[in-house]
Amino acid sequence: MPTYRELLKARRKNRHFLRNGVVLVALGLFATAAALAVVKPPEAPVTYQTQTPLKVTPLAAKLATQIAPDGSAPYINQTRIKSGDNVAALLKRLEVSEEGLQHFLVHNEAARSIYKLYPGRTVEAALDGNGRLVWLRYKHTPNGKDDQGNPAAKWLEVTPTEDGGFEAQEQTKIAEVQTHAAEGRIETSLFGATEKAGIPDAITMQMAQILASKMDFMKDLHQGDEFRIIYETHTTDGHYSAAGRILALEFVNKGKTHEAMWFQPEGEKGGYFDFDGKSQKGAFLKTALKFTRISSKFGMRKHPIHGKWTGHKGVDYAAPAGTHIHATADGVVKFIGQQRGYGNVIILQHHGKYSTLYAHQSRFAKGLRKGSKVSQGQHIGYVGATGWATGPHLHYEFRVAGEPKDPLSVDLPVARSLEGKEMQQFKTAVAQYKDQMQLIARLQSEGTELAQR
């Protein structure tokens, strides 16, 4: 019968091999990226990387992630929180049997962040050669921010004290920023193409938001459309923690190229501009909902309730009840309440002669009242079926001097362009992205790849 120390020694040896295997894989990926090899066209869109992050995917709920070759360092167990888990269950899976630890975690005020266990988050425990606790970490906020607004991971760390007790402290570590480049082609949907390219869903959502004043992703997307993108992700200790910001983007829609680049003039808030320095934040967004469908267009139609032919003064967007409605432009709440067939409705007054109307809402966003100022993209209400409606949808109207216009075809007001000193700064910044986009576009058209992830 092997002894405890013999079992521990064999266990450490296995973890040592696991760690070395991960490092060799990471070094192999890095070497591949550095070689800039050109290979045959892949079947799916490829991802290019300007910097290859180390990615470690757990093979089981519990994974030993660190061990020193000489056995001097503690070994570390990790587990993911599952729905219904409690502190006792986590300690058992981590093989932690420290006397008094569970009571400390449940009752100590300094450990209060562990009172709420988020499914999917991780808990780690480091044990010494005798199986005693070195530290316990609950990574409750892997993609938070520090006091200066920098992306950071936050966790609760519990350690034993000399008197046999425990102490708990909240820790913060600045996340590392990784830069990626990717390309893809639309076959069935935007999310389908970005998933094949390995792009996080949060980056896909940013893409749609950035181009919202140029494209309507509900009706303008076509098979064969292409995109090229450079974006950031945040990692902590080599693990992906959150999506970052899109740095540059090209989207070719029906042969027309839409461009965007993040730029922050000195002393001002940053924003997205096309490669000529025109703001991508148009005065009005194309739609007030994200990823839905048009159920009724502007113009003459047979009313679904009254059965009479009449002029439809807006566009109806079918969407599940409760879907968020967003203001399509900066403005002031002119009316909020009920109006016969419109049901729960909000009317926003924008600059000059422009106004917009959002009808059939189930309820309004909290804090809104007549005279409230709203920003473009701000959440103002929820899709419903109040008033004359046969099902949940948003009735959206775009008005010029009080007269309804077709929001799908009207020429929307444009936003400002950069000038003077700001334009000179922008030209310097955009030059590098133009070169990178040209490289990606050339490889995309040739069907070759650069350091496939």
N, C-alpha and C positions, 0 to 999 in steps of 0.2 A: 504493500500500500504506500504510494508516494506521500511524502510529507507536504505540509502547507508551503514550506519554502521551495521545495522542488516544483510544486505546481505553479507557484508565483514566478519562479525562474523561467519555466517553459512558457508561461503566459507573456512575460516580458519579451522573450525571444521572438514570439509570433508578432507582437506589436512592433518590434524593431524592424522585422521584415516588411510589415505593412507600411511603416513610415518611409523606409528606403524605396519601396516600390512607388509610392506617391511622388517622392522627390524625383525619381528617374523619369516618370511620366511627364512631370512638369518641365524638367530639363529638355526632354525630347520635344515638347510643344514649343519651347522657347527657341530651340535650334531650328525647328521647322519654320518659325516666323522669321528668324534672322536670315534664312537661306533665300527667301523670296522666290520659292520654286514655282514654276509654271507647269500646270498639269492639264489633263484632259478635262473637258467641261463636265461638271457634275450634273446629275438629274435635277437637283433642287438648287434654289438660290444659295449663294455662298456668303460667308461672312469674312470680312477682312479685319485684321486687328493691328493697330499700331503699337499695342502693348499687350502681351498675353498674360492674363491673370492666372494665378494658381487656384484651381477649383477642386475641392474635395467633396465628393458626394457620399454621404453615409450609406453603407450597404445594409445596415440594420438599425433598429431603433437605438441600440447601444453600440458605441464605437470607441475604441481606445484611440486617442488622437495624438498622444505624445509619450515617449519613454526614452530615457538616456541609455546609451549602449552599455555603460558600466553599472547601471542600476542605481545610480546615486540620486536621480530625480524621481519624483512621484509619478505613478501612472494615473492617467486621467480617463475616467468614464464619462460618456455623454449620452443623454436620452432626450427625446422630443416629447413635449407635453401632448397628451391625447385628451379628447373630450371626456370629461368625467374624472380626470386625474385629481388626486389630492397629494399633499406633501408626503404622507406616509407611503403612498404608492411609488412616488418618485425616488425617495430614499432607498426603498427596497430594490428598485431596478438598478440604482447606482451602487448597490452593495455597501451602503453607508449605514452603520449601526451604532453611531456615536451616541452615548447616553446623554439625554437632555437636549439633543439637537432639535428634534421635532417640536418639543414644547417651546423652545426658544423661537423657532421660525413662526410658529402659530401665534405667539403672544407678544413678542418683542416689537416695540413701535418702530425701531430702526429697520426692521425686516418687513415692513408693511407692504412693500411692492410684491412680495411673494403671496400676499393674501389673494391676489387675482392671478390665476394661471391661464395664460393665453395658449390655446391649442396651436401646435406648430412651432412655438418658441422652444429654446433648448435650456437644459440645466446640466451643468458639469460638476464633477467632484474629483478632486485630486487626493489620492491615498498614498501613504508612505509604505515602506516595506513590511511594516507590521499591520497594515490595514487600517491605520489611524488617519483621520481626516486632516488634510493640509489646508484645503479651502473648498468652498462650495460656491458656484456662480449660477445665478439665474439671469439669463440674457433676455430681459423683458422688453428692451427697446433696441433692436438691432439697427434700425434706420432712423434714429432721432437726430437732434441737433444740439450742439453745445451752446453756452451762453452767448457766443459771438455769431451764432447762426451757421456754423460750419457743420457739415454732415458728420455724425458721430454715433457710435454704439454706446449704449448704456446698460449696465448690469448691476445686480446686487451681489456683493461678495461677502461671504461669511467665513470667518477664521476662528480657530480655537484660541483661547487666552491662557496665560500661564497658571491662572488659578482654577483651571478646569471648566471655565465657562466659554462663552462665545461673544463675538462682536460682529456687527453688520455695518457695512458702508456701501453707499452708492458710488459707482465708478463710471468714468466717461473716457472714451478713447476716440480720437479723431479718425475718421474713416479714410482709407486710401482711395484716390480717384483713378480709375482706369479709363482709358480712351479706346473706343472701338469704332470700326468702320464696317458697314454692311451694305448689301444691295439685294434687290429682289424684284420679282415680276408678279403682277396680279394674275391669278388663275381663277380663283373662286371668290376670294374676299381679301380685305386688307389684313385681317388678323391671321388668315391662313398663310399669306405670303410672309408676314413678319415672323410667324412661328417657325417656318422653315428656315428663315435666315437667323434664327436664334436670338431675335430681338425681344426684350421684355415687354409685356403687355403695357406697362406704364409708359414706355417710350412710344409705343404705337398710339396710345391715347394723346400724347403730346403732339405727335405728328398731325393728327386730325385737328387738334386745337389750333396749332400754329397756322395751318392752311385754311382755317374755317372761313376766312373772309374771301378766299380765292376759289375754294372748291366746296361742293356739297357732297360729302362722302356717302350720302344715301342715294343719290341719283346720278352723280357725275362719274363714278368709278366704272372702268371698263376693263375687260380681259385684255391683257397685254400691256397695261400701264406699268411703268417701271419706277423704282425709287432707288436713291442712293443716300446714305445717311452716315453721319459721324456723331457719336453720342458718348456720354459718360455713364459709368456705373460706379457704385461705392462698394468697397470690400473692407472687411475687418479680419485681420489675421488670416488672410488668404481666402476668406469665404465671402461670397456675394451677399450683400446686405440690402441694397436698394438701388433702384434706377436713379440716375442723375439727370442731367440736362442734355437736350439735343443741342449740339454745337453748330451743325450745318446740315442742310437737307436739300435734296433735289427730287421733285416728283414730276414725272412725265405723264400727263393725263391727255389722252387723245392727241398726242403729238405736241402738246404745249407744255413747256417746262416751267414749273413753279419752284422758286428758290427761297431759301430762308437761312439766315445766320444770326446767332446770338451776338448782340453787341451792346455794350454799356458805356455810353459817353461819360466823360469825367463829370462827377458831381450830380449825375442823374440816374434814374432807374433804368435797368437794362430792358431790352426787348428784341424782337425778331424783325430783321429787315431783309429784303431781297438783295441780290448781289449788286444792284445799282443804288442801294441806300434808301429805298422806299420802305416805309414801315409795313410789316405784314399784319399789323393790327388795324384792319380796315375800320372805318367809322361804324360799319354794321357787319355782324356775322351773317352768314347765309341762312342759318337755321338756329332755332332756340333749343333743339333737342339733339342728342348724340346717338347716332346709329339706330335709326328707326325707319319707317317707310311712309311715303305720301299716300294717303287714302283718298284725298279729294283735292283737285287743283282749283286755281282761280278761274272764274268765268261762269257761264251758264251751266246749270246742272238741275237734275230732278231732286228736290229736297227729300232726304231719307225719311222724314217724319210726316210732313204735310203733303208730299206727293206732287207738288206743283213745281213747274220749271221757274227757276229764279236765279238771279245773279249771286254767285258765291264770292264774297268780298275778300276771302283770304285763302290760305292753304291749310288743309287738315293733315296732321301727322299722327298716324296710329302708333300707340305705344302702351305698354302695360301701365295700369293704374299705379300711381306713386312715382313714376319716372320724373327725375328732376327737370324743371324748366329753367332756362337761363336767359337773362336779358341779352338781346342781340347788340346793344350799344349802351354807352353811358347815357344816363338820363335821370329824370325825376318822376316819381310816382304821381300821375295826374288823377288817377281813379283806382280804387281798390275796393271790391265789394261785389254785389250781385246785380246783374242786368238781364232780366227776362231770359231770352234764348241763349245768351252768352253764359248764363250760370255764374259761377265765380270767375271774375275777370279782373285783370290788371291792365291799365293803359299807362304807358310810359311816354313822357314828353322829352324829346331829344333836342339837340341844337337846331336852331332855325325852324323850319317848317315841318320837321319830321316827327312822327310818333308811331308807336307800335302797340298792338293789342294781343293779349294772351288769354284765351277763353276756355271754359269748361273745366277749370282746375278743381281738384278735389279739396285742396286747401292751399293757403299761402305760406311762404317762408316766414319764420318768426321775425318780429321786429319791424316789418314793413307797414307803413301807413302813408296816407296822402302827404306829399311833400318830401318823402324819403329819397335820398340820393342813391342811385345804384350804379354799379360799374359794369362794363361789358363782360359778359360771361358769368355774372353773379347769379347765384341760385335765388329765384324769386317765387317758386311755387312747385306744385306737383300735378302731374297729369291726372285727370279725372273724367267724369261723364255728367257733370252738372249742367243744367239748362237743357236745351234741345239737342240731345246727343243720344245716339243709339249704342254707344260703347265708348270706352276710354280713349281719348285722343286730345291733341292740342289744336285749337283753331287759332292760327297766327295771321295777323293783318299788319301790313306795312302801309302807312298813310303819309301822303305829301299834301300839306295844307288841308288836312282833314279828309282828303279823297283817297280811298283805297287803291293801291297799285299792286300788281302781281309781284310778290317778293322773289319769285324764281327768275324773272326776266328784267326787272327794273335795274337801271344803272345805279349802283349804290355809291354814296359819297366815299371818297378815298381819304386816307390819313396822310400825315405829313411826311416829307422827305428830309434827309440829313443835308446840312449845308455847312459851308465854311470850314472851321477847324474840326468840327465833328466829322465832316465828310472825309477830310484828310486822314484822320485817325481810322475811320472805317475802311478806307481803301487799303491801308497797310494791313489791317487785320484780315480782310476778306481775301487777300492775294493767296495766302497759304491754303485756304479752303478751296479756292478755284482750282489750284493745281492738283489737290488731292481728289476732287470730284472728277476732274478730267481723266486721271489715272484709273479711278474706279469705273468710270463710264467706258473707257477703252477696253479694259479687261472684261467688263460685262458684255460688251458687244462681241468680243472675240471668243467668249465662252471659256476664259481662263480664270484662274483664281490665285490669290495672294494669301498664303498662310491660312488655309482653311481651319476654322475652329472645330 
